[in-house]
């Protein structure tokens, strides 16, 4: 009973797929979040991209052959992505909020001195 059987090929394959899903989770979540916010904001700004717009800030029907609707959606999406990446940069580089958590983890880990030497 003390001997452990080698892990099966199927188990290794499943764990590798699970690890791959975890690695792509942040990127996929960011894309889904950006798409959701873009589609939620679009009804509020859609009228500025229509031909019937009579306000001072309106956009043409197309730009270099690309419909203005696509440019508007792309602009909203890129603004959301830039905002998220800016917050991430500030969190990591400017405020360094995660370093305190790592210090506490290192202090509470009884094996850290063994691993560092």
VEXPAMAR-832631 format. One record per atom (N, C-alpha, C): residue in one letter; atom name; x, y, z. Coordinates in steps of 0.05 Angstrom, whole numbers. Example, Ala and Ser with C-alpha at 12.3 -4.5 7.8 and 13.67 -1.06 7.14 Angstrom:
<pts>
<pt res="A" atom="N" px="264" py="-114" pz="156"/>
<pt res="A" atom="CA" px="246" py="-90" pz="156"/>
<pt res="A" atom="C" px="264" py="-66" pz="156"/>
<pt res="S" atom="N" px="257" py="-45" pz="142"/>
<pt res="S" atom="CA" px="273" py="-21" pz="143"/>
<pt res="S" atom="C" px="258" py="1" pz="157"/>
</pts>
This chain:
<pts>
<pt res="X" atom="N" px="16" py="-24" pz="0"/>
<pt res="X" atom="CA" px="0" py="0" pz="0"/>
<pt res="X" atom="C" px="17" py="25" pz="0"/>
<pt res="X" atom="N" px="42" py="23" pz="9"/>
<pt res="X" atom="CA" px="59" py="46" pz="10"/>
<pt res="X" atom="C" px="69" py="54" pz="-18"/>
<pt res="X" atom="N" px="70" py="35" pz="-36"/>
<pt res="X" atom="CA" px="79" py="42" pz="-63"/>
<pt res="X" atom="C" px="56" py="56" pz="-78"/>
<pt res="X" atom="N" px="63" py="77" pz="-92"/>
<pt res="X" atom="CA" px="43" py="91" pz="-107"/>
<pt res="X" atom="C" px="46" py="83" pz="-137"/>
<pt res="X" atom="N" px="23" py="79" pz="-149"/>
<pt res="X" atom="CA" px="23" py="71" pz="-177"/>
<pt res="X" atom="C" px="30" py="96" pz="-194"/>
<pt res="X" atom="N" px="44" py="92" pz="-216"/>
<pt res="X" atom="CA" px="50" py="115" pz="-233"/>
<pt res="X" atom="C" px="24" py="127" pz="-245"/>
<pt res="X" atom="N" px="23" py="153" pz="-248"/>
<pt res="X" atom="CA" px="-2" py="165" pz="-258"/>
<pt res="X" atom="C" px="-8" py="156" pz="-286"/>
<pt res="X" atom="N" px="-33" py="152" pz="-292"/>
<pt res="X" atom="CA" px="-41" py="142" pz="-318"/>
<pt res="X" atom="C" px="-37" py="164" pz="-339"/>
<pt res="X" atom="N" px="-36" py="155" pz="-364"/>
<pt res="X" atom="CA" px="-33" py="174" pz="-386"/>
<pt res="X" atom="C" px="-57" py="192" pz="-388"/>
<pt res="X" atom="N" px="-81" py="180" pz="-383"/>
<pt res="X" atom="CA" px="-105" py="196" pz="-384"/>
<pt res="X" atom="C" px="-106" py="218" pz="-363"/>
<pt res="X" atom="N" px="-97" py="211" pz="-339"/>
<pt res="X" atom="CA" px="-97" py="230" pz="-317"/>
<pt res="X" atom="C" px="-77" py="253" pz="-324"/>
<pt res="X" atom="N" px="-54" py="247" pz="-334"/>
<pt res="X" atom="CA" px="-35" py="268" pz="-342"/>
<pt res="X" atom="C" px="-47" py="286" pz="-364"/>
<pt res="X" atom="N" px="-60" py="273" pz="-383"/>
<pt res="X" atom="CA" px="-72" py="289" pz="-405"/>
<pt res="X" atom="C" px="-94" py="308" pz="-394"/>
<pt res="X" atom="N" px="-111" py="298" pz="-376"/>
<pt res="X" atom="CA" px="-132" py="315" pz="-364"/>
<pt res="X" atom="C" px="-120" py="338" pz="-348"/>
<pt res="X" atom="N" px="-99" py="332" pz="-332"/>
<pt res="X" atom="CA" px="-87" py="353" pz="-316"/>
<pt res="X" atom="C" px="-73" py="374" pz="-334"/>
<pt res="X" atom="N" px="-61" py="365" pz="-356"/>
<pt res="X" atom="CA" px="-49" py="384" pz="-375"/>
<pt res="X" atom="C" px="-70" py="402" pz="-387"/>
<pt res="X" atom="N" px="-93" py="391" pz="-395"/>
<pt res="X" atom="CA" px="-115" py="407" pz="-406"/>
<pt res="X" atom="C" px="-126" py="427" pz="-385"/>
<pt res="X" atom="N" px="-128" py="418" pz="-361"/>
<pt res="X" atom="CA" px="-138" py="435" pz="-339"/>
<pt res="X" atom="C" px="-118" py="458" pz="-335"/>
<pt res="X" atom="N" px="-92" py="453" pz="-335"/>
<pt res="X" atom="CA" px="-72" py="473" pz="-332"/>
<pt res="X" atom="C" px="-74" py="493" pz="-355"/>
<pt res="X" atom="N" px="-78" py="484" pz="-380"/>
<pt res="X" atom="CA" px="-80" py="502" pz="-403"/>
<pt res="X" atom="C" px="-105" py="520" pz="-400"/>
<pt res="X" atom="N" px="-126" py="509" pz="-390"/>
<pt res="X" atom="CA" px="-150" py="526" pz="-386"/>
<pt res="X" atom="C" px="-145" py="548" pz="-366"/>
<pt res="X" atom="N" px="-131" py="541" pz="-345"/>
<pt res="X" atom="CA" px="-124" py="561" pz="-324"/>
<pt res="X" atom="C" px="-107" py="582" pz="-335"/>
<pt res="X" atom="N" px="-87" py="575" pz="-352"/>
<pt res="X" atom="CA" px="-69" py="595" pz="-363"/>
<pt res="X" atom="C" px="-83" py="614" pz="-382"/>
<pt res="X" atom="N" px="-103" py="605" pz="-396"/>
<pt res="X" atom="CA" px="-117" py="623" pz="-415"/>
<pt res="X" atom="C" px="-141" py="637" pz="-403"/>
<pt res="X" atom="N" px="-147" py="631" pz="-378"/>
<pt res="X" atom="CA" px="-170" py="642" pz="-365"/>
<pt res="X" atom="C" px="-169" py="673" pz="-363"/>
<pt res="X" atom="N" px="-147" py="684" pz="-357"/>
<pt res="X" atom="CA" px="-145" py="714" pz="-355"/>
<pt res="X" atom="C" px="-150" py="727" pz="-381"/>
<pt res="X" atom="N" px="-138" py="717" pz="-402"/>
<pt res="X" atom="CA" px="-141" py="729" pz="-429"/>
<pt res="X" atom="C" px="-170" py="726" pz="-439"/>
<pt res="X" atom="N" px="-181" py="702" pz="-436"/>
<pt res="X" atom="CA" px="-208" py="697" pz="-445"/>
<pt res="X" atom="C" px="-228" py="714" pz="-428"/>
<pt res="X" atom="N" px="-223" py="716" pz="-402"/>
<pt res="X" atom="CA" px="-241" py="732" pz="-385"/>
<pt res="X" atom="C" px="-240" py="762" pz="-393"/>
<pt res="X" atom="N" px="-216" py="771" pz="-399"/>
<pt res="X" atom="CA" px="-213" py="799" pz="-408"/>
<pt res="X" atom="C" px="-227" py="804" pz="-434"/>
<pt res="X" atom="N" px="-225" py="786" pz="-453"/>
<pt res="X" atom="CA" px="-239" py="789" pz="-478"/>
<pt res="X" atom="C" px="-270" py="788" pz="-475"/>
<pt res="X" atom="N" px="-279" py="770" pz="-458"/>
<pt res="X" atom="CA" px="-308" py="768" pz="-454"/>
<pt res="X" atom="C" px="-318" py="793" pz="-439"/>
<pt res="X" atom="N" px="-303" py="802" pz="-420"/>
<pt res="X" atom="CA" px="-311" py="826" pz="-405"/>
<pt res="X" atom="C" px="-312" py="850" pz="-423"/>
<pt res="X" atom="N" px="-292" py="854" pz="-439"/>
<pt res="X" atom="CA" px="-291" py="876" pz="-458"/>
<pt res="X" atom="C" px="-314" py="875" pz="-478"/>
<pt res="X" atom="N" px="-320" py="851" pz="-488"/>
<pt res="X" atom="CA" px="-342" py="848" pz="-507"/>
<pt res="X" atom="C" px="-369" py="855" pz="-493"/>
<pt res="X" atom="N" px="-373" py="845" pz="-469"/>
<pt res="X" atom="CA" px="-398" py="850" pz="-455"/>
<pt res="X" atom="C" px="-402" py="880" pz="-450"/>
<pt res="X" atom="N" px="-381" py="894" pz="-440"/>
<pt res="X" atom="CA" px="-384" py="922" pz="-435"/>
<pt res="X" atom="C" px="-388" py="938" pz="-461"/>
<pt res="X" atom="N" px="-375" py="930" pz="-482"/>
<pt res="X" atom="CA" px="-379" py="943" pz="-508"/>
<pt res="X" atom="C" px="-407" py="940" pz="-517"/>
<pt res="X" atom="N" px="-419" py="917" pz="-515"/>
<pt res="X" atom="CA" px="-446" py="913" pz="-524"/>
<pt res="X" atom="C" px="-467" py="926" pz="-505"/>
<pt res="X" atom="N" px="-459" py="930" pz="-480"/>
<pt res="X" atom="CA" px="-477" py="944" pz="-462"/>
<pt res="X" atom="C" px="-477" py="974" pz="-466"/>
<pt res="X" atom="N" px="-454" py="985" pz="-474"/>
<pt res="X" atom="CA" px="-451" py="1014" pz="-479"/>
<pt res="X" atom="C" px="-461" py="1022" pz="-506"/>
<pt res="X" atom="N" px="-459" py="1004" pz="-526"/>
<pt res="X" atom="CA" px="-466" py="1011" pz="-553"/>
<pt res="X" atom="C" px="-493" py="1024" pz="-557"/>
<pt res="X" atom="N" px="-515" py="1014" pz="-545"/>
<pt res="X" atom="CA" px="-541" py="1027" pz="-549"/>
<pt res="X" atom="C" px="-542" py="1056" pz="-540"/>
<pt res="X" atom="N" px="-525" py="1064" pz="-522"/>
<pt res="X" atom="CA" px="-525" py="1092" pz="-513"/>
<pt res="X" atom="C" px="-510" py="1111" pz="-532"/>
<pt res="X" atom="N" px="-492" py="1100" pz="-549"/>
<pt res="X" atom="CA" px="-476" py="1117" pz="-567"/>
<pt res="X" atom="C" px="-482" py="1111" pz="-596"/>
<pt res="X" atom="N" px="-499" py="1092" pz="-602"/>
<pt res="X" atom="CA" px="-504" py="1084" pz="-629"/>
<pt res="X" atom="C" px="-514" py="1107" pz="-647"/>
<pt res="X" atom="N" px="-531" py="1124" pz="-636"/>
<pt res="X" atom="CA" px="-543" py="1145" pz="-652"/>
<pt res="X" atom="C" px="-522" py="1164" pz="-664"/>
<pt res="X" atom="N" px="-499" py="1166" pz="-651"/>
<pt res="X" atom="CA" px="-478" py="1184" pz="-662"/>
<pt res="X" atom="C" px="-466" py="1173" pz="-688"/>
<pt res="X" atom="N" px="-470" py="1148" pz="-693"/>
<pt res="X" atom="CA" px="-458" py="1135" pz="-717"/>
<pt res="X" atom="C" px="-478" py="1130" pz="-739"/>
<pt res="X" atom="N" px="-503" py="1140" pz="-736"/>
<pt res="X" atom="CA" px="-524" py="1137" pz="-756"/>
<pt res="X" atom="C" px="-525" py="1162" pz="-774"/>
<pt res="X" atom="N" px="-536" py="1158" pz="-797"/>
<pt res="X" atom="CA" px="-538" py="1180" pz="-817"/>
<pt res="X" atom="C" px="-557" py="1201" pz="-807"/>
<pt res="X" atom="N" px="-576" py="1194" pz="-790"/>
<pt res="X" atom="CA" px="-597" py="1213" pz="-781"/>
<pt res="X" atom="C" px="-587" py="1230" pz="-758"/>
<pt res="X" atom="N" px="-563" py="1228" pz="-750"/>
<pt res="X" atom="CA" px="-552" py="1244" pz="-727"/>
<pt res="X" atom="C" px="-551" py="1273" pz="-735"/>
<pt res="X" atom="N" px="-563" py="1291" pz="-718"/>
<pt res="X" atom="CA" px="-563" py="1319" pz="-724"/>
<pt res="X" atom="C" px="-549" py="1335" pz="-702"/>
<pt res="X" atom="N" px="-536" py="1323" pz="-684"/>
<pt res="X" atom="CA" px="-521" py="1336" pz="-663"/>
<pt res="X" atom="C" px="-494" py="1346" pz="-672"/>
<pt res="X" atom="N" px="-480" py="1360" pz="-655"/>
<pt res="X" atom="CA" px="-454" py="1372" pz="-663"/>
<pt res="X" atom="C" px="-432" py="1350" pz="-665"/>
<pt res="X" atom="N" px="-434" py="1329" pz="-649"/>
<pt res="X" atom="CA" px="-413" py="1308" pz="-650"/>
<pt res="X" atom="C" px="-425" py="1283" pz="-663"/>
<pt res="X" atom="N" px="-422" py="1281" pz="-689"/>
<pt res="X" atom="CA" px="-431" py="1258" pz="-704"/>
<pt res="X" atom="C" px="-408" py="1248" pz="-721"/>
<pt res="X" atom="N" px="-410" py="1223" pz="-728"/>
<pt res="X" atom="CA" px="-389" py="1210" pz="-744"/>
<pt res="X" atom="C" px="-400" py="1203" pz="-771"/>
<pt res="X" atom="N" px="-383" py="1202" pz="-791"/>
<pt res="X" atom="CA" px="-392" py="1195" pz="-819"/>
<pt res="X" atom="C" px="-402" py="1167" pz="-819"/>
<pt res="X" atom="N" px="-415" py="1160" pz="-842"/>
<pt res="X" atom="CA" px="-425" py="1133" pz="-845"/>
<pt res="X" atom="C" px="-403" py="1113" pz="-848"/>
<pt res="X" atom="N" px="-381" py="1122" pz="-860"/>
<pt res="X" atom="CA" px="-358" py="1103" pz="-863"/>
<pt res="X" atom="C" px="-332" py="1119" pz="-864"/>
<pt res="X" atom="N" px="-310" py="1105" pz="-858"/>
<pt res="X" atom="CA" px="-284" py="1117" pz="-859"/>
<pt res="X" atom="C" px="-265" py="1097" pz="-872"/>
<pt res="X" atom="N" px="-254" py="1105" pz="-895"/>
<pt res="X" atom="CA" px="-237" py="1088" pz="-911"/>
<pt res="X" atom="C" px="-251" py="1062" pz="-918"/>
<pt res="X" atom="N" px="-277" py="1063" pz="-923"/>
<pt res="X" atom="CA" px="-292" py="1040" pz="-931"/>
<pt res="X" atom="C" px="-302" py="1023" pz="-908"/>
<pt res="X" atom="N" px="-294" py="1029" pz="-883"/>
<pt res="X" atom="CA" px="-302" py="1014" pz="-859"/>
<pt res="X" atom="C" px="-326" py="1028" pz="-847"/>
<pt res="X" atom="N" px="-349" py="1014" pz="-843"/>
<pt res="X" atom="CA" px="-372" py="1027" pz="-831"/>
<pt res="X" atom="C" px="-366" py="1039" pz="-804"/>
<pt res="X" atom="N" px="-378" py="1062" pz="-798"/>
<pt res="X" atom="CA" px="-373" py="1075" pz="-773"/>
<pt res="X" atom="C" px="-382" py="1059" pz="-749"/>
<pt res="X" atom="N" px="-401" py="1041" pz="-753"/>
<pt res="X" atom="CA" px="-410" py="1024" pz="-731"/>
<pt res="X" atom="C" px="-387" py="1007" pz="-721"/>
<pt res="X" atom="N" px="-372" py="995" pz="-739"/>
<pt res="X" atom="CA" px="-350" py="978" pz="-731"/>
<pt res="X" atom="C" px="-328" py="994" pz="-717"/>
<pt res="X" atom="N" px="-324" py="1018" pz="-727"/>
<pt res="X" atom="CA" px="-304" py="1035" pz="-714"/>
<pt res="X" atom="C" px="-313" py="1043" pz="-686"/>
<pt res="X" atom="N" px="-338" py="1048" pz="-683"/>
<pt res="X" atom="CA" px="-349" py="1055" pz="-656"/>
<pt res="X" atom="C" px="-346" py="1032" pz="-637"/>
<pt res="X" atom="N" px="-354" py="1008" pz="-646"/>
<pt res="X" atom="CA" px="-351" py="984" pz="-629"/>
<pt res="X" atom="C" px="-322" py="979" pz="-622"/>
<pt res="X" atom="N" px="-305" py="982" pz="-641"/>
<pt res="X" atom="CA" px="-276" py="977" pz="-637"/>
<pt res="X" atom="C" px="-265" py="998" pz="-617"/>
<pt res="X" atom="N" px="-274" py="1023" pz="-620"/>
<pt res="X" atom="CA" px="-265" py="1044" pz="-602"/>
<pt res="X" atom="C" px="-273" py="1039" pz="-573"/>
<pt res="X" atom="N" px="-298" py="1030" pz="-569"/>
<pt res="X" atom="CA" px="-307" py="1024" pz="-542"/>
<pt res="X" atom="C" px="-291" py="1000" pz="-530"/>
<pt res="X" atom="N" px="-287" py="979" pz="-546"/>
<pt res="X" atom="CA" px="-273" py="956" pz="-537"/>
<pt res="X" atom="C" px="-244" py="963" pz="-530"/>
<pt res="X" atom="N" px="-231" py="978" pz="-547"/>
<pt res="X" atom="CA" px="-203" py="985" pz="-541"/>
<pt res="X" atom="C" px="-201" py="1004" pz="-517"/>
<pt res="X" atom="N" px="-221" py="1021" pz="-512"/>
<pt res="X" atom="CA" px="-221" py="1038" pz="-488"/>
<pt res="X" atom="C" px="-224" py="1021" pz="-463"/>
<pt res="X" atom="N" px="-241" py="1001" pz="-464"/>
<pt res="X" atom="CA" px="-244" py="983" pz="-441"/>
<pt res="X" atom="C" px="-218" py="968" pz="-435"/>
<pt res="X" atom="N" px="-206" py="957" pz="-456"/>
<pt res="X" atom="CA" px="-181" py="942" pz="-453"/>
<pt res="X" atom="C" px="-159" py="960" pz="-442"/>
<pt res="X" atom="N" px="-156" py="985" pz="-453"/>
<pt res="X" atom="CA" px="-136" py="1003" pz="-443"/>
<pt res="X" atom="C" px="-141" py="1010" pz="-414"/>
<pt res="X" atom="N" px="-166" py="1014" pz="-406"/>
<pt res="X" atom="CA" px="-172" py="1019" pz="-378"/>
<pt res="X" atom="C" px="-164" py="997" pz="-360"/>
<pt res="X" atom="N" px="-171" py="972" pz="-368"/>
<pt res="X" atom="CA" px="-164" py="949" pz="-351"/>
<pt res="X" atom="C" px="-133" py="946" pz="-349"/>
<pt res="X" atom="N" px="-119" py="949" pz="-371"/>
<pt res="X" atom="CA" px="-90" py="946" pz="-371"/>
<pt res="X" atom="C" px="-77" py="969" pz="-355"/>
<pt res="X" atom="N" px="-89" py="993" pz="-356"/>
<pt res="X" atom="CA" px="-78" py="1015" pz="-340"/>
<pt res="X" atom="C" px="-81" py="1009" pz="-310"/>
<pt res="X" atom="N" px="-105" py="1000" pz="-303"/>
<pt res="X" atom="CA" px="-109" py="993" pz="-274"/>
<pt res="X" atom="C" px="-90" py="971" pz="-266"/>
<pt res="X" atom="N" px="-85" py="951" pz="-283"/>
<pt res="X" atom="CA" px="-66" py="930" pz="-276"/>
<pt res="X" atom="C" px="-38" py="940" pz="-273"/>
<pt res="X" atom="N" px="-30" py="958" pz="-291"/>
<pt res="X" atom="CA" px="-3" py="970" pz="-289"/>
<pt res="X" atom="C" px="0" py="986" pz="-263"/>
<pt res="X" atom="N" px="-20" py="1003" pz="-257"/>
<pt res="X" atom="CA" px="-19" py="1018" pz="-233"/>
<pt res="X" atom="C" px="-18" py="1000" pz="-208"/>
<pt res="X" atom="N" px="-34" py="979" pz="-208"/>
<pt res="X" atom="CA" px="-35" py="961" pz="-186"/>
<pt res="X" atom="C" px="-8" py="947" pz="-182"/>
<pt res="X" atom="N" px="5" py="940" pz="-204"/>
<pt res="X" atom="CA" px="30" py="926" pz="-202"/>
<pt res="X" atom="C" px="55" py="944" pz="-198"/>
<pt res="X" atom="N" px="58" py="964" pz="-215"/>
<pt res="X" atom="CA" px="82" py="980" pz="-215"/>
<pt res="X" atom="C" px="81" py="1004" pz="-197"/>
<pt res="X" atom="N" px="59" py="1018" pz="-195"/>
<pt res="X" atom="CA" px="58" py="1043" pz="-180"/>
<pt res="X" atom="C" px="52" py="1038" pz="-151"/>
<pt res="X" atom="N" px="30" py="1024" pz="-145"/>
<pt res="X" atom="CA" px="22" py="1019" pz="-118"/>
<pt res="X" atom="C" px="35" py="995" pz="-105"/>
<pt res="X" atom="N" px="45" py="976" pz="-121"/>
<pt res="X" atom="CA" px="58" py="951" pz="-111"/>
<pt res="X" atom="C" px="42" py="938" pz="-89"/>
<pt res="X" atom="N" px="15" py="935" pz="-94"/>
<pt res="X" atom="CA" px="-2" py="924" pz="-74"/>
<pt res="X" atom="C" px="2" py="894" pz="-69"/>
<pt res="X" atom="N" px="12" py="880" pz="-89"/>
<pt res="X" atom="CA" px="15" py="851" pz="-86"/>
<pt res="X" atom="C" px="40" py="843" pz="-71"/>
<pt res="X" atom="N" px="60" py="861" pz="-68"/>
<pt res="X" atom="CA" px="85" py="854" pz="-55"/>
<pt res="X" atom="C" px="81" py="848" pz="-26"/>
<pt res="X" atom="N" px="63" py="862" pz="-13"/>
<pt res="X" atom="CA" px="58" py="857" pz="16"/>
<pt res="X" atom="C" px="46" py="829" pz="20"/>
<pt res="X" atom="N" px="29" py="820" pz="2"/>
<pt res="X" atom="CA" px="18" py="793" pz="4"/>
<pt res="X" atom="C" px="40" py="772" pz="1"/>
<pt res="X" atom="N" px="58" py="777" pz="-17"/>
<pt res="X" atom="CA" px="81" py="758" pz="-21"/>
<pt res="X" atom="C" px="99" py="757" pz="3"/>
<pt res="X" atom="N" px="103" py="780" pz="17"/>
<pt res="X" atom="CA" px="119" py="781" pz="41"/>
<pt res="X" atom="C" px="107" py="764" pz="63"/>
<pt res="X" atom="N" px="80" py="767" pz="66"/>
<pt res="X" atom="CA" px="66" py="751" pz="87"/>
<pt res="X" atom="C" px="68" py="722" pz="80"/>
<pt res="X" atom="N" px="64" py="714" pz="55"/>
<pt res="X" atom="CA" px="67" py="686" pz="47"/>
<pt res="X" atom="C" px="94" py="675" pz="53"/>
<pt res="X" atom="N" px="115" py="691" pz="48"/>
<pt res="X" atom="CA" px="142" py="682" pz="53"/>
<pt res="X" atom="C" px="147" py="679" pz="83"/>
<pt res="X" atom="N" px="137" py="697" pz="99"/>
<pt res="X" atom="CA" px="141" py="696" pz="128"/>
<pt res="X" atom="C" px="127" py="673" pz="141"/>
<pt res="X" atom="N" px="104" py="665" pz="131"/>
<pt res="X" atom="CA" px="88" py="644" pz="143"/>
<pt res="X" atom="C" px="95" py="616" pz="132"/>
<pt res="X" atom="N" px="111" py="615" pz="111"/>
<pt res="X" atom="CA" px="118" py="589" pz="100"/>
<pt res="X" atom="C" px="142" py="577" pz="115"/>
<pt res="X" atom="N" px="138" py="555" pz="128"/>
<pt res="X" atom="CA" px="160" py="544" pz="144"/>
<pt res="X" atom="C" px="183" py="533" pz="127"/>
<pt res="X" atom="N" px="179" py="528" pz="102"/>
<pt res="X" atom="CA" px="199" py="516" pz="84"/>
<pt res="X" atom="C" px="215" py="537" pz="69"/>
<pt res="X" atom="N" px="209" py="563" pz="72"/>
<pt res="X" atom="CA" px="221" py="583" pz="56"/>
<pt res="X" atom="C" px="251" py="585" pz="61"/>
<pt res="X" atom="N" px="260" py="582" pz="85"/>
<pt res="X" atom="CA" px="289" py="584" pz="90"/>
<pt res="X" atom="C" px="303" py="560" pz="78"/>
<pt res="X" atom="N" px="290" py="537" pz="79"/>
<pt res="X" atom="CA" px="302" py="513" pz="67"/>
<pt res="X" atom="C" px="304" py="516" pz="36"/>
<pt res="X" atom="N" px="283" py="528" pz="24"/>
<pt res="X" atom="CA" px="283" py="532" pz="-5"/>
<pt res="X" atom="C" px="303" py="553" pz="-14"/>
<pt res="X" atom="N" px="308" py="573" pz="2"/>
<pt res="X" atom="CA" px="326" py="594" pz="-6"/>
<pt res="X" atom="C" px="356" py="587" pz="-2"/>
<pt res="X" atom="N" px="361" py="567" pz="14"/>
<pt res="X" atom="CA" px="390" py="560" pz="20"/>
<pt res="X" atom="C" px="398" py="536" pz="3"/>
</pts>
